Amino acid sequence: MEKEVQNDYRKYLDPAVVSRLASLELKSKYIVEGFMLGLHRSPYHGFSIEFSQHRPYMQGDAPKDIDWKVYGKTDRYFVKQYEEETNLKVHILMDCSHSMSFAYNNRIPKFEYGAMLAAALAYLSIHQKDAAGITLYASEIIKSLLPRASGIYLNELLKAIANAKVEGKTNSGKCLSLIAEKINRRGLVIIISDFFDDPASTISALKHFRFTRDEVIVFQILDPIEMSFAFGGDATFVDMESGEEMHTRPYHLQKVYGDAMQEFTGKLKKECLAGGIEYNLINTEMPFDKALFSYLQKRSRLG
């Protein structure tokens, strides 16, 4: 039975399956409900004001929390557990530069994967009574919707994500620094990007969020081929942001490229961890549960 549940919920988190659904709202709901099914809908205290469950009274518990009706029936002390309402603000930042449009061998483009992830995180946040907002950026900030905790507002966020298009070159350092300066209250910042940009300026901008004591989660989204460079025969490569072309035999460069990519992602991860930033490397074939669970873990520590 456990295996059947495992197999059932996984299809809800398969990017290829989710991408075929009609609307972003349906996609985000599909992902989140599948994820919660995979967790067997375990309660996460700290997300709302609804009653959760009873537990035995323990020394130090407030007498006002004792359920006297239960005591009258069982002659035992139990206290009520509630899921507490919070005012956490979740800022979801999404890279819309041209490099995010890359996809290989009919896989989902990084941009579409990132959009589905952003939508699911917004859906999950607002349904947990948190305030969620979205900022889209490339070389400039394209659109910014401040965090609000409203079910109606969720439609605005999903509409902004669904209408977003890849455009321009990346300037993560500049854009992320501008966003960090505008956040005047401590919250949770989630950044979705391939981070194909100047590493020094990007890392400096990421640490800017920590100066204001924001909690930060980084999701570096890559196509699997960008990590392996396993193209095979002769190929022509085109820079998706500059249009520059290069003709080469990929297998001659595979090891050098692999070493360079490992150094690139390794440095980003190292600098993030050193700065107290949670780093996640996600490829576009990976189910969404890793990203959502990272969010829930960070969220539970802030509740």
DRENNU-678098 format. One record per residue (C-alpha): x, y, z. Coordinates in steps of 0.02 Angstrom, whole numbers, plus 32768, in hexadecimal, padded with zeros to 4 digits. Layout:
N
XYZ;...
// end
This chain:
303
800080008000;808E8077802C;80DC80587F81;8036807F7F2B;802B81277F85;80E1814B7F58;80C381287E9F;801F81887E9D;805E822B7EE5;80FD822C7E7B;809A82467DDB;805982EB7E24;810D83267E36;814E82EE7D8D;817A838E7D2B;814E833D7C84;80A1830D7CC5;808183B67D17;80B584167C7B;802683C97C19;7FA084117C8B;7F3984A17C48;7F5685337CBF;7FDB856D7D37;7F5B856F7DC4;7F3384B87DA4;7FEC848E7D97;801784E07E3D;7F84848D7E95;7FB183E57E48;806583F17E83;803A84287F34;7FB083A97F4E;8020831F7F0B;80AB83587F7F;803983588018;7FF982AC7FE6;80AE82717FE4;80C282B48095;8021825880C4;7FDB830680EA;804283138189;801683AD81F2;8093843C81ED;807184A58288;8085855F826F;8026857781CD;7F7585AC8202;7F0285C58297;7E9E85258280;7E9484A08307;7F0F841382E5;7F0583898368;7F0B835A8420;7FA4831F847D;7FC282EA8532;7FDE837885AF;8096839285DB;80E783F2866A;80F884A88636;805D84AC85C7;7FE5853C85EA;7F488502864A;7EDD856B85D4;7F0A84F48546;7EC0845D85A0;7E258418854B;7DB0840285E0;7D2C83AB8578;7DA68322854E;7DDA831B8605;7D2383038637;7D15826E85C3;7DBD821B85E1;7DF7825B868B;7E9D82838637;7EEB832A860C;7F0083568554;7F2F83FB8505;7EF88441845E;7F7B845F83D8;7F5A84E9835C;7FAF851782BB;7FE685C982DC;7FC6865A8266;806186BC8233;808B875681CD;811C870D816C;813D876280C6;817C86F3803A;81D4874A7FA9;81E386DB7F0E;8262871E7E90;826986D17DE2;82EB86E77D5A;829987097CB0;833887217C48;834E86C87BA1;83C386447BE7;833085FF7C4B;82D785CC7BA9;835585417B88;8318848E7B79;836783F57B28;8319835C7AD8;826583937AF3;827B83AC7BAD;822184367C0A;827984DF7BF8;82C885207C97;825485B57C91;81B785497C8D;81F884DC7D1A;822185787D7F;817385C07D5D;811E85227D9B;818D85207E36;816B85D97E59;80B085BE7E45;80B285277EBA;811485877F3E;809B861A7F33;800785A37F40;805385487FD5;808185EA802E;7FD7863D8021;7F7A859F8050;7FE6859C80EE;7FA9864C8116;8050869B80E9;806287348079;80AF870F7FCF;80F087817F47;8148876C7EA0;81D287CF7E4A;820587AB7D96;82AE87E97D5A;833187DC7CD0;83A6886E7CAE;832488DB7D06;829488BA7D7D;8202888E7D0A;817288807D84;816088817E40;80C988527EA9;80E0886D7F63;80B487DF7FDB;7FFF87D18014;7FA387478070;7F0587398009;7EB986AC7FA6;7E7A872A7F26;7F2987737F18;7F6B86C67EEC;7F1386D77E44;7F7587787E23;801987207E49;7FF0868D7DDA;7FBA87027D4E;805F87627D59;80C386C07D51;805986797CC3;806D87197C5B;812887267C77;819B87107BE1;825586F97BD0;82A9879B7B9D;835387EC7B9E;83F887C17BEF;841587977CA5;844C88167D25;842A87B97DC6;84A3881F7E2D;845088C57E04;839C88877E0F;83AF88227EAE;840788B37F05;837889297ED6;82F888AD7F17;835888947FBA;835A89507FD9;829C89587FCA;827788CE8048;8263892980ED;8222889C8157;827487F4817A;822987688112;824E86D180A7;829E86F17FFD;829886687F78;830186807EDA;82E786157E3E;836D86277DB7;83F385CC7D55;846D86507D98;84C9865B7CF2;851187037D1C;85AB87527D6A;85C586E67E06;8614876E7E71;858887EE7E5A;850287677E6E;854C87257F10;856087D57F53;84A987F97F2C;847087577F7F;84CD8786801E;847888308019;83D787D9804F;842F879480E7;84648843811E;83AC88648140;839C87BB8197;832C87728110;832B86B48101;835D86838050;834185E67FE8;839A85D87F41;835B85627EBA;83D985537E2C;837685077D9B;83D984AE7D13;83B484397C83;840D83917C9E;847183AA7BFD;84B7844D7C43;850283E67CCF;854483547C66;856783A47BBB;854482F87B6F;851383357AC2;857182B47A5A;85A482E979A9;85D0838F795A;8561841E7992;854584D97982;852585357A24;84C985DA7A28;84CF86517ABC;8416866B7AE6;8435871C7B23;84B787607AA9;849686F37A0E;855086CB7A00;8573862179AC;85FC85A279CA;861C85027965;866E847279C2;867483B979E9;862583AC7A96;867C830A7AC7;872483637AB9;86E983E37B38;868083767BA9;8700835F7C35;873B84147C33;868784507C30;865783D77CBA;86E484157D28;86B584CB7D06;85FC84AB7D2B;8626844F7DCB;869484E07E00;860A855D7DD4;857F85057E34;85F684D37EC0;862D85877EDD;857985C57EDF;8549853F7F5B;85E1855F7FC9;85C5861C7FCE;850C86057FF1;8529858F8082;85B3860080C7;8537869080C3;84AB86308119;844A861A8076;83F78574804D;843085347FA3;83D584B47F37;841084757E8D;8377843D7E2A;837383EF7D7D;82D883F97D10;82B6833E7D1B;82B183427DD8;820883347E32;81D183D17E8B;81CC83837F39;828283AA7F60;826384637F45;81BF84667FA5;820884058037;829A84808040;821A850C804B;81B784B580D4;82538493813B;828985488131;81D785838152;81C5851581ED;8264855F8238;821D860E8222;817085EA8267;
// end
